[in-house]
Amino acid sequence: MIHTDAIREFADYVSRPPELIRLDEAALLLARTAYPSLNTAEQLARLDALAARAECDADLSPTANIANLNQLLFEVERFAGNEEEYDDPRNSYLNEVLTRKLGIPITISLVYQEVARRCRLPIVGVGFPGHFLAKYLTPEGEILLDPYHHGAILSLQDCEEKLKAQFGEDAEFRPFYLATASNKQILSRMLNNLKGSFFRRKEFSHVLRMIEMAVAIDPSSRQEVHDRAMIHFLQRQYTEAMIDFRNYLSVSPADDPQVRDVKTMIHRIQAMHN
């Protein structure tokens, strides 16, 4: 079941100006589409309580703050990456991560960021390919962090090695891989992870929910229109699939590599109705 009221609430929230979108609130509204009775105020209070126990202060050195934050979250609270069930959708819902203390890189980083923000620490997300990271912004430069691996401090070489481990030895490191991720970019990546998890489970109604929220974040996304068309096709909703395929073609440049496949799908649907 798609919880339309929760999706509408999420869509309304992410339509705000970027400076008015809080990552924790948006992530919990995302979760409410799967947990309609979720009390977001209670979940925010859990993050407040964690931050109140963190022995962090903007007047301390960055390394001291990192050590104290790591001790609280990973040694005392024992937040950890869910290696055994990495693809479990619960790893992508903030309420579940706070309860189970298990997640994937982006959600463990989300908890890390939000506790840090409450402590007035300048820690932001980094949309590194294949493995979400964080970084501490200092006047002397950026300190790269891997919250998924207990807040480890990373060198540029470490990041290059992560890239090659994920994508092969030919993968070329580029500096913009370490750029700060906006809240909307983080939310989009969370939705993409969930979309993949539900697709692999063939839970296509849930995939459509993720796509609807992704479109709310980026209404101009051609990829989401394409993916929605494919899900409609898999569900034998051919009229809806045809509408989305044609919409995709209408906004795609001629050199788009997916155009040929989309035209093939349109011909398949037309042939089925002849």
C-alpha positions, 0 to 999 in steps of 0.5 A, spaced: 500 500 500 502 506 498 501 511 503 499 517 499 498 522 505 505 521 508 508 521 501 504 528 500 507 530 506 514 528 504 513 532 498 511 538 501 517 538 506 522 537 500 519 543 496 521 548 501 528 552 500 534 548 501 536 552 507 529 550 510 530 542 509 533 539 515 536 532 514 533 528 520 526 531 519 526 529 512 529 522 513 523 521 518 518 523 513 521 519 508 520 513 513 513 515 515 511 512 508 513 505 510 511 507 518 505 511 518 504 511 525 511 514 526 512 519 531 517 524 528 518 528 535 520 522 539 525 520 534 528 527 533 528 526 541 532 520 541 538 524 536 537 530 541 539 525 547 545 522 544 548 529 542 547 531 550 551 525 552 556 526 547 562 530 550 563 534 544 564 542 544 566 547 538 572 549 542 575 542 542 580 540 537 577 537 531 580 530 533 578 530 540 571 531 538 571 526 533 574 521 538 569 523 543 563 522 537 566 515 535 566 513 542 559 515 544 556 512 537 561 506 536 563 504 543 558 505 547 552 505 543 555 500 538 552 503 532 555 499 526 554 497 519 549 491 517 554 487 514 550 480 514 543 483 511 546 489 507 540 489 503 535 489 508 530 496 507 530 497 514 537 499 514 535 505 510 530 508 515 532 512 520 527 510 525 530 503 524 537 505 524 536 508 531 532 502 534 537 497 531 543 501 531 544 497 524 545 501 517 549 502 511 554 507 510 549 513 508 544 512 514 550 511 519 553 517 516 546 521 517 546 519 525 553 521 525 552 528 522 545 529 526 549 528 532 554 532 530 550 538 528 546 538 535 553 539 538 555 545 533 560 541 529 561 542 522 561 535 519 557 534 513 556 528 508 560 526 502 556 523 496 563 518 495 561 513 489 559 506 492 560 508 499 557 514 503 562 518 507 563 524 512 568 530 513 569 535 518 570 542 516 576 546 519 580 552 517 586 548 516 582 543 511 577 537 511 578 531 515 575 525 511 571 520 515 568 513 514 562 513 519 560 506 517 567 504 519 567 507 526 568 514 524 575 512 521 579 518 519 581 517 511 587 519 507 586 521 500 589 514 498 584 511 503 579 514 498 582 512 492 583 505 494 575 504 496 574 507 489 578 501 486 575 496 491 568 498 489 569 499 481 575 496 479 583 498 478 581 502 472 577 507 476 579 514 476 579 518 483 576 525 481 576 530 487 569 532 486 567 525 489 569 528 496 564 534 495 559 536 500 552 532 499 546 537 499 540 534 504 536 533 497 542 529 494 542 525 501 535 524 500 535 522 493 541 517 494 537 514 500 531 513 496 535 510 490 538 505 495 531 503 497 528 503 490 534 497 489 532 493 495 525 493 493 526 492 486 531 486 488 525 483 492 520 484 486 516 489 491 514 493 485 509 497 489 514 499 494 519 501 488 513 506 485 513 509 492 520 511 492 520 513 485 514 518 487 518 521 492 524 521 488 520 525 483 518 530 489 525 532 490 527 532 483 521 533 478 526 534 472 529 527 473 528 523 466 531 517 470 525 516 475 520 517 469 524 511 465 524 507 471 517 508 473 515 506 466 519 500 467 515 498 473 509 499 470 511 495 464 513 489 469 506 490 473 502 489 466 500 496 467 501 498 460 497 504 459 501 507 464 508 505 462 506 507 455 505 514 458 511 514 461 515 512 456 513 517 451 514 522 456 521 520 457 522 520 449 519 527 449 524 530 454 530 526 452 536 528 447 537 524 441 544 521 443 541 519 450 543 511 450 536 509 453 532 512 447 533 506 443 531 501 448 525 505 450 522 505 443 523 498 443 519 497 449 514 502 446 513 497 440 513 491 444 507 494 448 503 496 441 505 489 438 501 486 444 495 490 443 495 489 436 
